[in-house]
């Protein structure tokens, strides 16, 4: 049994539904790590450049590391990869007319994956499920959209190189503040 309440506790039922529908197969974190790293190694062997990519690169890479440590696994990634944060890339290239609900502070427009997707795909009723592969699908759509505007995604080598306060990047762009 877990010693803490996982952040995804409210969504566990969705995963159970997916298992019952045959859409996913339950596995352990350690087995998932092994499969992931084997696929990465196989792609590199075939000559592909593999990039660790997620909407919130800083959070996702940190969360994988924390989870691995909680489970007494030394690290998640066996091979050092370049990192790509879709959120930062989008913020650098967001439309200057972007609008969304304001953040809690009221200072910035929300640039969550859900709000960016709503804006970019003109779908104001879209609600992100926050369920693994569903998140990946919208993140790919956002990445493709921004890659159509700028072909040069910022790749970094370490987690420390990722921007810490990304909303400020889009805020300056939307409000035409020189960077």
Protein Blocks (a to p, Z undefined) as FASTA:
>chain_A
ZZbdcfklmmmmmmmmmmmnopaccddfklmmmmmmmmmmmmmmnopacddddfblmlmm
mmmmmmmmmnopablblbdcddddfklmmmmmgcfkbccdddfkomaccfbfklmmmmmn
opakbccekiaklmmmmmmmmmmmmmmmoccdcddfbfklpcfblmlmmmmmmnopaZZ
